[in-house]
């Protein structure tokens, strides 16, 4: 098994994503806030107007969306804490059930986990998420892409890797699918045998010509 498909490497990816996310957010808070802690509205152009840094305090979800509008009876803080916990638990069990040969999906899941934990730390510590990466995608459906952070980037890349896995690891997924079909057929045959023991015994004792 390759080193990048073993759990120590995956733990390292999660830790790296959390550390990178939190360090960049600490830098953004130090660089883009005034004495009162409010955004100072400074902008740093990284690649002209295409990519720039600008601080935004996000009380919504990833990319500044607001899914809590679907459940207004919960406070935003409680909503996002519950969502984060559920997402992490689901991703953990999803990771455990992925065939070890599908290393891309396993890597994608740990990247999503790392990003989710990074934003979860913000919500527990600040009651909101620190976003500071502002991109402009030419000819896109919106003026500028919603502001995001390093954690959001890990989540997005992780999802992309999972989606691409069946395409780039086509042979592996085909083999896994065939093995599951064989196991499914064996299970069905076993249930048929258990349901009709008398007919099986008669076939076994029937004299041959």
N, C-alpha and C positions, 0 to 999 in steps of 0.2 A: 504494500500500500504506500502511495506517495506521501511525503511529509505534509503536503498541503491538504490531505484528506484525513488527517489524524486530529483527535480532539485537542491536543496541546496547541497545535497551530490555530485551530478554530477559537480557542480561548484567547490566544494572542491577538487574533483579529478583532474580537469583541473588545478586549482591553484597549487596543490601539485606537479603535473607532471612538470609544468613550473619551480617552485622553485627548485625542486630536480635537474632538468636538468641544470639550470643556476648555481646553487651552485657547482655542481660537475665539470662543465666546468671552473668556476673561479678557483677552486682548481687545475685542470689540467694545466691551463695557468700559475698559480703561481709555480707549481712544475716542469713543463717540458719545460720551456722556459728560455733562457739566458737573458743577459742585453739588447740585441737588440730586444727581443720579438720573436726570431726565436726558433724553437724546439731545445732542447739540446740533443735529442736522448737518453735520459735516459729511462730505462725500469724497471718497478716494477713487479716482478712475484707474482701474487696473489695466483694462484694454479699451481705452477710449470710453465711449458711452455703452459699449457692448457688455462689459463686465465691470462692475464697480462695487465698492463697499459702502453700505449705508445702514445704520442701526435702526432696527424696528423691533419693538416689543410685541410679540405675537401672543395674544390670549386665545387664539383659535387653534386649529390643527396644523398639519403640515402644509406648507406653502400658504399660510394665513387663511385657510378655509375655516368654516365654523360648523362642523357637524353637530355640535351640541344643540343647534336650533331644532334638531329632530326630537330632543328630549329636554324641553325647557324647564321641566320640574326639578332637574338636577342642577346644582351649581356647576359652573365650568370647571372648577378645580376638582370636585368629586367625579365629574363626568370623565375628565381626561385621566385621572388616576385609575379609575376602573377600566377604562379602555386600554390603558398602557399595560396594566396587570394581565388582563385577558389576552391581549395581543402577545405578550411575552410567553404566557403559558401555552397558547396555541402554537406559537413558533417552536417552542421547546419540544412539544410532542410531535410536531410535524418533522422536526429534525431527527428525532429518534426513529421515526418510521420510514425515513428515506433510505433506500438501498445504498450501501456504502460505495458501490461502483459509480453512483451518480454524484460525483464529487462537486459538480457545478451547483446543483441544487442545495447541497449541504453548505457550501460556501456562501451562497446567496442568503440562506436562512440566517447564518451567523452574522452577516453584515446587517440584515434587517434588525436582528436582536440588538446589536451594538448601537445602531441608530435610535432604536426605540428607547433603550436605556438612557442614552445621552439626553434626549428630550424629556424623559421622565424625571431625570435629576433636576432639570430646570424647573419643572412644574412643582416639584416638592420644595425646591429652594427659593424660587422667585415667584411662584404662582403664575408663571408665564414662560414663554420660550424666547430666547435671544436669537433673532435672525439678522443677518447682515450681508448676505451675498445677493446682489441685485443684478439680474441679467436682462438683456434686451434681445429677443429673438426676432430677427427681421422677417416681415411678412407673416408673423404669427397672428393668432386670433385676438390677442390682447396687446395693449401698448407696451407693457413690460411684463416679464414673467414674475410671478409672486416671489417676494423675498424669501430666502431659505438659509439653511446653515449646513454645516458639515454632517450632522446627524441625518438630515433629510437626504443629503447626497448618498450616504451609505445605504439608506433604505431604498432609494430609487435604483441605485446600481445593483443592489441585492435582488430586487424584483426583476430587473432586466436579465440578470444572470439566470434566474430560475426559469424565465420565459424562454431564453435561448438554449437552455440545457437540452430539451428534446431535439433541437435542430442540430446542435454541435456534437451531441453525444447520441446520435441516432441509433447506432449499433447497440450501445449499452441499453438504451430504453427499449429497443426491440427485444433484446435478450431477456430483460426483466419482465416484459409483458408476456413473452412466451412461457417463461417459468411460472408466472402467476396463473396462466391459463391451464398449464399442466397440473399445478397444485389444486386448482379449482375443479378440474375434471376428476382427479383422484378423490377429492372430498365427496363429489357427487356420486362416484362409483361406490365409495365406502358407505354412504348413506343408503344407497340402493340395496347393497348387500345386507345391511342391518335390518332394513325394512322387509326383505324377502328371504329370510334364512332357510325356509323349507324348500323353496324352489332351487336354491343354490345347492342344498344337500342332495336333492333328487338328481340334479344334473351331475353331481360328483359321483353318485352311486349308480347311475344309469350304465348298464353294460354296453360295451363297445363291440361292434361287429368284427 
